[in-house]
Amino acid sequence: MNLNFLRTFISMMEFKSLNATSQVRGINKSAVSKQLTKLSEEMGYSLFERGENGLEATPEAIKLYPLARQLITQFDQMMVLDEFDSANYDKPIKVSIASSLIEKYGCNLFEKLQAAFPNASIDINTWRQTTSQDLLNNETHLGIHYSNPTVSASLYQKRMFDDEYAFIVSKNQPIPTFEEVLSWPFLAITSTGWNDNRYRFIENLSSKGIDLSFIGSIASVGVALEYCRKPGFACVIQASNQSSEHTKIKVPDRYNMPLNVVSYVKTSDRHSPFTKLLLNIVHSSLSASK
């Protein structure tokens, strides 16, 4: 079995789009389709069928997906252990994380990297406007943010886990329904490199007839959560960032949209022993912290 075909299949299952899979895998859409067709032939059953919303996974593909991910993960871990000795690595390691993720995952990731690279200097910072270019210039080794199909194919995106949007409100009040909270004043959380110039979720709501009233935006999850401890206010947030002091108001599926947390590395470096080990540590760390 061709492992590249499996990687393309995994990306298609996670991003549910030929365009996004093409960007993530660094190949054109025709190559994506050919690889999926060849994998279907190898497996002896159809993996995707064309439906109203484009290519849709078959029941067989849904069953294959977790097995394929496990196989690829185990293979990557085996190759990393054989190829790279992190104990003797003594150069700086620079990781940039989205502001909406760093507060929750930054500390655990720092500890994991420090344990794996005891002689290296670990630098974890917030994703900046220049981070994409820094990754391409090898000034940053790895980034963690939300998937973005508009990012250059020169940056390789690897899925870490799925999230979703939600509304949160203070627990110190009666719990409103989704319809009731729509008329409340809202606070938005901005994250450089994702929604600082264009907030796709809010655009998605507006296209479906829901126009929220925003009093402003804050580039800090902690500050936004603190503010929304006040009764009568709501906040648009990634569901994984919900705190115990708030009530989550679920956004119905028909209004929500996919939100994949991914790692970013330079595409041409993704197969290097150092980058593969770094990806393995970062992915296992965030999965454990989730």
C-alpha positions in Angstrom: 0.0 0.0 0.0 1.3 3.4 -0.9 1.6 5.6 2.2 1.3 8.8 0.3 -2.1 7.7 -0.9 -3.1 7.1 2.7 -1.9 10.6 3.7 -3.9 12.1 0.9 -7.0 10.1 2.0 -6.5 11.3 5.6 -6.3 14.9 4.5 -9.4 14.5 2.3 -11.3 13.0 5.3 -10.2 15.9 7.6 -10.6 18.8 5.2 -13.5 17.5 3.1 -12.3 19.5 0.1 -10.2 18.8 -3.0 -8.9 22.3 -2.9 -7.9 22.2 0.8 -6.4 18.7 0.4 -4.4 19.9 -2.6 -3.0 22.8 -0.6 -2.2 20.7 2.4 -0.5 17.9 0.4 1.3 20.2 -1.9 -0.1 18.6 -5.1 -2.6 19.6 -7.6 -6.3 18.6 -7.5 -5.8 16.1 -10.4 -3.1 14.3 -8.5 -5.4 14.2 -5.4 -8.2 12.6 -7.4 -5.8 10.1 -9.0 -4.3 9.1 -5.6 -7.8 8.6 -4.1 -8.9 6.5 -7.1 -5.8 4.3 -6.9 -6.3 3.8 -3.1 -9.9 2.8 -3.8 -8.7 0.3 -6.3 -6.1 -1.1 -3.8 -8.7 -1.4 -1.1 -11.4 -2.9 -3.3 -14.2 -0.5 -2.5 -15.2 3.1 -3.1 -14.0 5.7 -0.7 -15.8 8.8 -1.9 -19.0 9.4 -3.9 -20.2 12.6 -5.4 -23.2 14.2 -3.5 -25.0 17.5 -3.3 -22.0 19.1 -1.4 -19.2 17.6 -3.5 -17.3 14.4 -2.7 -18.7 12.6 0.4 -17.1 9.8 2.3 -18.6 6.4 2.0 -19.3 4.2 5.1 -16.2 2.2 4.2 -14.0 5.4 4.2 -15.3 6.4 7.6 -14.3 3.0 9.0 -10.9 3.2 7.3 -10.0 6.7 8.5 -9.0 5.9 12.1 -7.1 2.9 11.1 -5.2 4.9 8.4 -4.4 7.7 10.9 -3.1 5.1 13.4 -0.9 3.4 10.8 0.6 6.7 9.5 1.2 7.9 13.1 3.0 4.7 14.1 5.1 4.8 10.9 6.1 8.4 11.4 7.0 7.7 15.0 9.2 4.7 14.1 11.0 6.7 11.4 11.6 9.6 13.8 13.1 7.4 16.4 15.4 5.8 13.9 16.6 9.0 12.4 17.1 11.7 15.0 18.7 12.1 18.4 17.1 15.1 20.1 19.3 14.8 23.2 22.3 16.2 21.3 20.4 19.0 19.6 21.6 22.3 21.0 20.2 25.0 18.7 17.2 27.3 19.4 13.7 25.9 18.6 11.1 28.5 17.8 7.4 27.7 17.8 4.6 30.2 17.1 1.1 29.6 18.4 -2.2 31.4 17.7 -3.2 33.8 20.5 -6.4 31.9 21.0 -4.5 28.6 21.6 -1.3 29.6 23.4 -2.9 30.2 26.8 -4.3 26.7 26.9 -1.6 24.7 25.3 1.6 26.7 25.6 2.8 25.5 29.0 2.4 21.8 28.4 4.1 22.1 25.0 7.0 24.0 26.5 7.5 21.2 29.0 7.3 18.4 26.4 9.8 20.2 24.1 12.2 20.9 26.9 12.1 17.2 27.9 12.8 16.1 24.4 15.5 18.7 23.6 17.3 19.2 27.0 20.2 21.1 25.4 18.1 23.4 23.2 16.7 26.8 23.9 12.9 26.6 23.5 11.1 29.8 22.3 7.3 29.7 22.2 5.7 32.9 21.1 2.4 34.2 19.7 1.6 34.0 16.0 2.4 37.3 14.4 1.7 38.9 11.0 5.2 37.8 9.9 5.0 34.2 11.1 4.1 32.7 7.7 7.1 34.4 6.2 9.2 33.5 9.2 8.4 29.8 8.6 9.4 30.1 5.0 12.6 31.8 6.0 13.4 29.1 8.6 13.3 31.8 11.3 10.4 29.8 12.9 10.4 26.0 12.9 6.7 25.3 13.5 3.4 27.1 13.8 0.1 26.1 15.4 -3.1 27.8 14.1 -6.4 27.0 12.4 -6.4 25.6 8.9 -6.5 28.1 6.1 -7.0 27.0 2.5 -5.7 30.4 1.3 -2.2 29.8 2.7 0.6 29.2 0.3 1.3 25.5 -0.7 4.9 26.2 0.5 3.5 25.8 4.0 2.4 22.3 5.0 -0.6 22.0 7.2 -1.2 18.9 9.3 -4.4 18.4 11.2 -4.2 18.2 15.0 -7.8 18.1 16.2 -11.2 19.5 15.3 -12.9 22.4 17.1 -16.0 24.4 16.6 -17.4 27.8 17.3 -19.7 28.5 20.3 -21.2 31.3 22.2 -20.4 31.6 25.9 -22.2 33.6 28.6 -21.8 34.1 32.3 -23.1 31.3 34.6 -24.5 34.0 37.0 -27.8 34.3 35.1 -30.6 32.2 33.6 -29.3 30.2 30.6 -30.6 31.8 27.4 -31.5 29.8 24.3 -29.5 30.3 21.1 -32.3 32.4 19.6 -32.4 34.6 22.7 -28.7 35.3 22.9 -28.6 36.5 19.3 -30.0 39.9 20.4 -27.3 40.3 23.1 -24.2 42.5 22.8 -21.2 40.4 21.7 -17.5 40.4 22.1 -15.3 38.9 19.4 -11.9 37.3 20.0 -9.4 38.1 17.3 -6.4 35.9 16.4 -3.6 37.3 14.1 -3.2 35.2 11.0 -6.8 33.9 11.2 -9.6 36.4 11.7 -7.8 39.7 12.2 -8.7 40.8 8.6 -11.7 38.6 7.9 -13.9 36.8 10.4 -15.3 34.0 8.3 -17.6 32.7 11.0 -19.4 36.0 11.4 -19.6 36.3 7.6 -21.1 32.8 7.5 -23.8 33.8 10.1 -24.6 37.0 8.2 -25.0 35.1 4.9 -27.7 33.0 6.7 -29.6 36.0 8.1 -27.9 36.4 11.5 -26.2 39.7 12.2 -24.7 39.9 15.7 -24.2 43.2 17.5 -20.6 43.6 18.5 -19.3 46.0 21.1 -15.7 45.3 20.2 -13.0 42.7 19.9 -10.1 41.5 22.1 -7.0 39.6 21.1 -6.8 37.6 24.4 -9.0 34.6 25.3 -8.3 35.3 29.0 -9.4 38.9 28.9 -12.5 38.1 26.8 -13.5 35.3 29.2 -13.1 37.6 32.2 -15.3 40.3 30.6 -18.0 37.8 29.7 -18.3 36.8 33.4 -20.7 39.8 33.5 -24.3 38.9 32.9 -25.9 40.2 29.7 -22.9 39.8 27.4 -21.9 37.0 25.0 -18.7 36.0 23.3 -17.9 34.2 20.1 -15.2 31.6 21.1 -13.7 28.3 20.0 -15.5 25.7 22.0 -12.3 24.1 23.4 -11.6 27.4 25.2 -14.7 27.3 27.3 -14.1 27.8 31.0 -16.0 26.4 34.0 -17.2 29.9 34.9 -19.3 30.2 31.7 -22.2 28.5 30.0 -21.7 27.3 26.4 -24.5 28.1 24.0 -24.2 25.6 21.2 -24.4 27.0 17.7 -26.7 24.8 15.6 -24.9 22.8 12.9 -26.6 24.6 10.1 -24.9 27.9 11.3 -21.6 26.5 12.4 -18.5 25.8 10.3 -15.5 23.5 10.4 -12.6 24.7 12.6 -9.5 22.5 12.3 -6.4 23.1 14.5 -3.3 22.3 12.4 0.4 22.6 12.6 2.4 24.6 10.0 5.9 23.8 8.7 7.8 24.6 5.6 6.6 22.1 3.0 10.1 21.4 1.8 11.3 20.6 5.3 8.4 18.3 6.4 10.3 15.1 5.8 13.5 16.1 7.6 14.2 14.1 10.8 14.1 17.2 13.0 10.8 18.4 11.6 9.2 15.0 11.8 10.2 14.7 15.5 9.0 18.2 16.2 5.6 17.5 14.6 5.3 14.2 16.5 6.0 15.9 19.9 3.7 18.9 19.2 0.8 16.7 18.0 1.0 14.3 20.9 1.3 17.2 23.4 -1.8 19.0 22.2 -3.8 15.8 22.0 -2.9 15.1 25.6 -3.8 18.6 26.7 -7.2 18.7 24.8 
